[in-house]
Amino acid sequence: MIVQDQVVVVTGAAHGIGEGLARRFHKEGARGLVIADIDGPGVHKVAAEIGAVPMQLDVRKEAQIRELVALAREKFGEIDLFCSNAGISMRGGEEVSDDDWARIMDINFYAHLYAARAVLPEWRKRRKGYFLNTVSAAGVLTQIGSAPYAVTKHAALAFAEWLSASYGDEGIGVSALCPQGVRTNMILAEPGHFLLEGAKTVEEVCDAVIAGLRDETFLILPHPEVAEYFRRKAGDYDRWLRGMRRLKAKVFSQGS
Ligand SMILES: NC(=O)c1ccc[n+]([C@@H]2O[C@H](COP(=O)([O-])OP(=O)(O)OC[C@H]3O[C@@H](n4cnc5c(N)ncnc54)[C@H](O)[C@@H]3O)[C@@H](O)[C@H]2O)c1
């Protein structure tokens, strides 16, 4: 997938990785760009700067994702690349309230399902379309200190995998973007966050995305070492879990 001349939708595009992707896709020559975020003024500002069509939406609402897809089709014709990127993080474990578990599940997983439902019927008919789903290394490995993030990102990765296995032969492409720390509000808002060490810039993540889309690789890993951690996890799960416990002890002893 080469972004030039393509019609692209990006969610979570008012800030962080989504904003970076929108700006980068504009530079790469996307033919039509529709960007959406729950932060209305934020997404309008980015859109005005790059000539994109903005929409304020809450990705938890399936009807709003359908409206986003309809808006993109009305403005530019069929969507070529849908980037389901909006996401949130949340600290905690089993004690997190049901409402918060539902909220993070809706944003980090269900939004990807709603996007697939909205675009797939047309994409399967024309045998063309590409999902870039922002997941996280937490979907491949885990997230120290956050069960809801780890679980919802595993769900997102499982769904992306399933889409690729099910529709890859019908011309549907899927990539799962799985970075570790990225220097956005998500971790910068928590000074001393353990992921800040080794964190990538949004620009570095965008470079990895452009290369990953070009090669149509399923896993896009801005931190290449994640592939090695994944191999170690598969190779000896118990040893990997012992390593996670050591990492958890280190992170918590540093108070982050
Ligand atoms: N920053 C990291 O370290 C990191 C690492 C791995 C994966 N990710 C993932 O990258 C994606 C983008 O995160 P980011 O780091 O750019 O964070 P960010 O907080 O800078 O940006 C997230 C964007 O999503 C929007 N958003 C949140 N809830 C929404 C909703 N219900 N509907 C519509 N928009 C909503 C926010 O307004 C914001 O603009 C997320 O899926 C996140 O899980 C981030």
The ligand as a MOL file (V3000), in Angstrom:
LIG
                    3D

  0  0  0     0  0            999 V3000
M  V30 BEGIN CTAB
M  V30 COUNTS 44 48 0 0 0
M  V30 BEGIN ATOM
M  V30 1 N 1.9450 6.6770 23.3340 0
M  V30 2 C 2.3210 5.4190 23.4990 0
M  V30 3 O 3.2870 5.1360 24.2380 0
M  V30 4 C 1.6100 4.3200 22.7710 0
M  V30 5 C 2.2360 3.0730 22.6740 0
M  V30 6 C 1.5900 2.0420 22.0100 0
M  V30 7 C 0.3420 2.2510 21.4500 0
M  V30 8 N -0.2510 3.4750 21.5700 0 CHG=1
M  V30 9 C -1.5770 3.6250 20.9690 0
M  V30 10 O -1.5520 4.6470 20.0130 0
M  V30 11 C -2.8740 5.1630 19.8410 0
M  V30 12 C -2.8170 6.6820 19.8830 0
M  V30 13 O -2.3840 7.0760 21.1740 0
M  V30 14 P -1.4120 8.3260 21.4040 0
M  V30 15 O -0.1950 7.8230 22.0350 0
M  V30 16 O -1.3120 9.1090 20.1650 0 CHG=-1
M  V30 17 O -2.2360 9.0650 22.5280 0
M  V30 18 P -2.9030 10.5170 22.5540 0
M  V30 19 O -3.6030 10.5530 23.8450 0
M  V30 20 O -1.9040 11.5450 22.2140 0
M  V30 21 O -3.9530 10.4620 21.3430 0
M  V30 22 C -5.1170 9.7130 21.3890 0
M  V30 23 C -6.1810 10.4360 20.6020 0
M  V30 24 O -7.3790 9.6580 20.6200 0
M  V30 25 C -8.4770 10.5090 20.9010 0
M  V30 26 N -9.5720 9.7780 21.5270 0
M  V30 27 C -9.6040 9.2340 22.7790 0
M  V30 28 N -10.7940 8.6840 23.0060 0
M  V30 29 C -11.5260 8.8450 21.8840 0
M  V30 30 C -12.8550 8.4800 21.5240 0
M  V30 31 N -13.6660 7.8470 22.3830 0
M  V30 32 N -13.2990 8.7980 20.2870 0
M  V30 33 C -12.4930 9.4740 19.4160 0
M  V30 34 N -11.2350 9.8490 19.7190 0
M  V30 35 C -10.7600 9.5420 20.9350 0
M  V30 36 C -7.9000 11.5770 21.8220 0
M  V30 37 O -8.6950 12.7540 21.8690 0
M  V30 38 C -6.5300 11.8020 21.2060 0
M  V30 39 O -6.5500 12.7830 20.1990 0
M  V30 40 C -3.7220 4.5320 20.9530 0
M  V30 41 O -4.4560 3.4710 20.4210 0
M  V30 42 C -2.6660 4.0350 21.9310 0
M  V30 43 O -3.1330 2.9690 22.7130 0
M  V30 44 C 0.3530 4.5110 22.2060 0
M  V30 END ATOM
M  V30 BEGIN BOND
M  V30 1 1 1 2
M  V30 2 2 2 3
M  V30 3 1 2 4
M  V30 4 1 4 5
M  V30 5 2 4 44
M  V30 6 2 5 6
M  V30 7 1 6 7
M  V30 8 2 7 8
M  V30 9 1 8 9
M  V30 10 1 8 44
M  V30 11 1 9 10
M  V30 12 1 9 42
M  V30 13 1 10 11
M  V30 14 1 11 12
M  V30 15 1 11 40
M  V30 16 1 12 13
M  V30 17 1 13 14
M  V30 18 2 14 15
M  V30 19 1 14 16
M  V30 20 1 14 17
M  V30 21 1 17 18
M  V30 22 2 18 19
M  V30 23 1 18 20
M  V30 24 1 18 21
M  V30 25 1 21 22
M  V30 26 1 22 23
M  V30 27 1 23 24
M  V30 28 1 23 38
M  V30 29 1 24 25
M  V30 30 1 25 26
M  V30 31 1 25 36
M  V30 32 1 26 27
M  V30 33 1 26 35
M  V30 34 2 27 28
M  V30 35 1 28 29
M  V30 36 1 29 30
M  V30 37 2 29 35
M  V30 38 1 30 31
M  V30 39 2 30 32
M  V30 40 1 32 33
M  V30 41 2 33 34
M  V30 42 1 34 35
M  V30 43 1 36 37
M  V30 44 1 36 38
M  V30 45 1 38 39
M  V30 46 1 40 41
M  V30 47 1 40 42
M  V30 48 1 42 43
M  V30 END BOND
M  V30 END CTAB
M  END
